[in-house]
């Protein structure tokens, strides 16, 4: 699959990216995934399935690098998932200025210096990346030892559930597991605390989230998003 700018540097093209799947199978991309490079780094606005096609397909995006809009297009690369706070801001506001404010807040809170106000700039710090890798490897090993039928997880920090991501099947989950975990790890490294939450409130949370679809929809309404394809729930995510 290739990703490129929609066209010229005109403002109307900022909020779209061109995808060419080069595949005979549908391709799933998730809201909150970051595509780095181009004329500026972008974040996918919402879950999308790209159908097999030789034609260009356009996907709505938001900028997560306020200080750069270069005439020359850099090569795009995958930039992982945004952390839950940035994903929540995207889903609740759908406003570019508000999204930039959240990126700026996080950069200042983490004392991350950069020239282009880029969310991804934190990953240029070798110590930060190394600490994140240690964190990720711990969960990677735990996943390797657990039931292969896992389709999602609930993330907990301190005494709070900071989010959840549940998918319709193991293929979707394991395709997203690493970047999703890295997004949650980024959140924990910035503002996390040792887990102190008891099992009972977690069970209540999961019961409200998964018992049935009407209850799920009511529960998620003000706390996250549900992505459906052909009437079938494919992905549910919630925030703190």
C-alpha positions as CSV (number, residue, x, y, z in Angstrom):
1,X,0.0,0.0,0.0
2,X,1.2,3.5,-0.8
3,X,0.2,6.8,0.8
4,X,0.7,10.2,-0.8
5,X,-0.6,13.8,-0.6
6,X,-3.9,14.5,-2.3
7,X,-2.5,17.2,-4.5
8,X,-0.9,20.6,-4.3
9,X,-0.1,22.6,-1.2
10,X,-3.6,24.2,-1.3
11,X,-5.4,24.2,2.1
12,X,-8.2,22.0,0.9
13,X,-5.8,19.1,0.5
14,X,-4.4,19.3,4.0
15,X,-7.2,17.1,5.5
16,X,-7.0,14.3,2.9
17,X,-4.5,11.6,2.0
18,X,-4.4,9.4,-1.1
19,X,-4.2,5.6,-0.5
20,X,-3.5,3.0,-3.2
21,X,-4.0,-0.5,-1.7
22,X,-2.3,-2.6,-4.4
23,X,-4.2,-5.5,-2.8
24,X,-7.0,-7.9,-3.8
25,X,-8.2,-7.9,-0.2
26,X,-9.9,-5.1,1.9
27,X,-7.5,-3.1,4.1
28,X,-8.5,-1.8,7.5
29,X,-7.0,1.4,9.0
30,X,-8.0,2.8,12.3
31,X,-8.9,6.2,13.6
32,X,-6.0,7.5,15.6
33,X,-3.2,5.9,13.5
34,X,-0.5,8.4,12.6
35,X,1.0,8.7,9.1
36,X,4.3,10.5,9.4
37,X,6.0,12.5,6.6
38,X,4.5,14.1,3.6
39,X,4.2,17.8,4.0
40,X,3.2,17.3,7.6
41,X,2.4,14.4,9.9
42,X,-1.3,13.4,9.9
43,X,-3.7,11.3,12.0
44,X,-6.5,9.2,10.5
45,X,-9.8,10.7,11.5
46,X,-11.9,7.5,11.8
47,X,-11.9,3.7,11.2
48,X,-12.0,3.0,7.5
49,X,-12.0,-0.1,5.3
50,X,-10.3,0.5,1.9
51,X,-11.8,-1.9,-0.7
52,X,-9.7,-3.6,-3.3
53,X,-9.3,-1.2,-6.1
54,X,-6.7,0.1,-8.6
55,X,-8.1,3.6,-8.2
56,X,-7.0,6.2,-5.7
57,X,-9.0,6.2,-2.4
58,X,-9.0,9.3,-0.2
59,X,-9.1,9.2,3.6
60,X,-9.8,12.2,5.9
61,X,-7.0,13.1,8.3
62,X,-6.0,15.8,10.8
63,X,-2.6,17.4,11.2
64,X,-0.5,16.5,14.3
65,X,2.5,18.7,13.3
66,X,1.4,22.3,13.4
67,X,4.7,24.0,12.6
68,X,5.5,22.3,9.2
69,X,3.9,22.5,5.8
70,X,6.7,22.0,3.4
71,X,6.5,22.5,-0.4
72,X,8.5,19.3,-0.8
73,X,6.8,16.1,0.1
74,X,8.7,13.7,2.4
75,X,8.2,10.0,2.1
76,X,5.3,8.8,4.3
77,X,5.9,6.2,6.9
78,X,3.8,4.5,9.6
79,X,3.9,6.4,12.9
80,X,2.0,4.2,15.3
81,X,-1.1,5.0,17.2
82,X,-1.7,8.3,19.0
83,X,-2.1,8.0,22.8
84,X,-5.7,7.9,24.3
85,X,-5.7,11.6,25.2
86,X,-5.0,12.7,21.6
87,X,-7.5,10.1,20.2
88,X,-10.2,11.3,22.6
89,X,-9.6,14.9,21.6
90,X,-9.9,13.9,17.9
91,X,-13.1,12.0,18.4
92,X,-14.8,14.6,20.7
93,X,-13.8,17.8,19.0
94,X,-13.2,17.1,15.3
95,X,-11.4,20.4,15.3
96,X,-7.9,21.1,14.0
97,X,-7.2,24.0,16.4
98,X,-8.3,22.0,19.4
99,X,-6.1,19.0,18.3
100,X,-3.1,21.3,18.0
101,X,-3.7,22.6,21.5
102,X,-3.7,19.1,22.9
103,X,-0.5,18.2,21.0
104,X,1.1,21.4,22.4
105,X,-0.1,20.6,25.9
106,X,1.5,17.1,25.8
107,X,4.8,18.4,24.4
108,X,5.0,21.0,27.2
109,X,4.0,18.6,29.9
110,X,6.7,16.2,28.7
111,X,9.3,19.0,28.2
112,X,9.7,17.9,24.6
113,X,11.5,20.4,22.5
114,X,11.1,20.5,18.7
115,X,10.9,23.0,15.9
116,X,7.6,21.8,14.2
117,X,5.3,21.2,17.2
118,X,5.1,17.5,16.1
119,X,3.4,14.9,18.2
120,X,6.0,12.4,16.9
121,X,8.9,14.4,18.1
122,X,9.0,12.5,21.5
123,X,10.2,9.5,19.6
124,X,13.4,11.2,18.5
125,X,14.6,11.0,22.2
126,X,16.6,7.7,22.4
127,X,16.1,7.4,26.2
128,X,12.3,7.8,25.7
129,X,12.2,5.2,22.9
130,X,14.3,2.8,25.0
131,X,12.1,3.1,28.0
132,X,9.0,2.6,25.8
133,X,10.6,-0.5,24.2
134,X,11.2,-2.0,27.7
135,X,7.6,-1.3,28.6
136,X,6.3,-2.8,25.3
137,X,8.4,-6.0,25.6
138,X,6.9,-6.7,28.9
139,X,3.4,-6.8,27.4
140,X,4.6,-8.5,24.3
141,X,5.8,-11.4,26.4
142,X,2.6,-11.5,28.4
143,X,0.5,-11.7,25.1
144,X,2.7,-14.4,23.8
145,X,1.9,-16.6,26.9
146,X,-1.8,-15.9,26.9
147,X,-4.8,-17.3,25.1
148,X,-4.4,-16.7,21.3
149,X,-8.1,-15.9,21.1
150,X,-7.6,-12.4,22.7
151,X,-9.5,-9.7,20.7
152,X,-8.7,-6.6,22.8
153,X,-7.7,-5.2,26.1
154,X,-8.6,-2.7,28.8
155,X,-5.8,-0.3,29.9
156,X,-5.5,0.7,33.5
157,X,-3.3,3.2,35.2
158,X,-3.4,4.1,38.9
159,X,-7.0,3.8,40.0
160,X,-8.5,4.5,36.6
161,X,-9.4,2.8,33.3
162,X,-7.7,5.0,30.7
163,X,-9.2,3.2,27.7
164,X,-10.1,0.0,25.9
165,X,-10.0,-1.4,22.4
166,X,-12.0,-4.4,21.4
167,X,-12.0,-5.9,17.9
168,X,-14.2,-8.3,15.9
169,X,-11.7,-11.2,15.8
170,X,-8.1,-12.0,16.4
171,X,-6.9,-11.0,12.9
172,X,-8.0,-7.4,13.5
173,X,-6.7,-7.3,17.0
174,X,-3.2,-8.7,16.4
175,X,-2.9,-6.5,13.4
176,X,-3.3,-3.5,15.6
177,X,-1.9,-4.7,18.9
178,X,1.6,-3.4,18.8
179,X,0.9,0.2,17.7
180,X,-2.1,0.3,20.1
181,X,0.0,-0.8,23.0
182,X,2.6,1.7,22.2
183,X,0.0,4.5,22.2
184,X,-1.2,3.4,25.7
185,X,2.5,3.1,26.8
186,X,3.1,6.7,25.7
187,X,0.1,7.8,27.8
188,X,1.4,5.9,30.8
189,X,4.9,7.2,30.5
190,X,3.6,10.8,30.5
191,X,1.0,10.7,33.2
192,X,0.7,7.1,34.5
193,X,0.8,5.6,38.0
194,X,1.2,2.1,39.5
195,X,-2.0,0.1,39.0
196,X,-4.2,0.2,42.2
197,X,-7.6,-0.6,40.8
198,X,-9.5,-3.6,42.2
199,X,-11.0,-6.3,40.0
200,X,-14.6,-5.6,40.8
201,X,-14.9,-2.2,39.1
202,X,-13.1,-3.6,36.1
203,X,-15.6,-6.4,35.8
204,X,-18.5,-3.9,36.1
205,X,-16.9,-1.9,33.4
206,X,-16.6,-4.9,31.1
207,X,-20.1,-6.0,31.8
208,X,-21.5,-2.7,30.7
209,X,-19.2,-2.7,27.6
210,X,-19.8,-6.2,26.4
211,X,-23.1,-7.7,27.7
212,X,-25.2,-6.7,24.7
213,X,-25.1,-4.3,21.8
214,X,-27.8,-1.9,22.9
215,X,-26.1,-1.6,26.3
216,X,-22.8,-1.2,24.6
217,X,-24.0,1.6,22.4
218,X,-25.5,3.5,25.4
219,X,-22.3,3.0,27.4
220,X,-19.9,4.1,24.6
221,X,-22.0,7.1,23.5
222,X,-20.1,9.6,25.6
223,X,-17.0,7.6,26.2
224,X,-15.7,6.4,22.8
225,X,-16.6,5.2,19.4
226,X,-18.1,2.1,17.7
227,X,-17.1,1.2,14.1
228,X,-19.6,-0.9,12.1
229,X,-19.2,-2.5,8.7
230,X,-22.4,-3.9,7.1
231,X,-24.2,-3.5,10.4
232,X,-21.6,-5.6,12.2
233,X,-19.5,-4.1,15.1
234,X,-15.9,-4.3,14.1
235,X,-14.1,-2.1,16.7
236,X,-15.1,-0.6,20.0
237,X,-12.9,1.9,21.8
238,X,-13.5,3.8,25.0
239,X,-11.6,6.5,26.9
240,X,-11.2,7.4,30.5
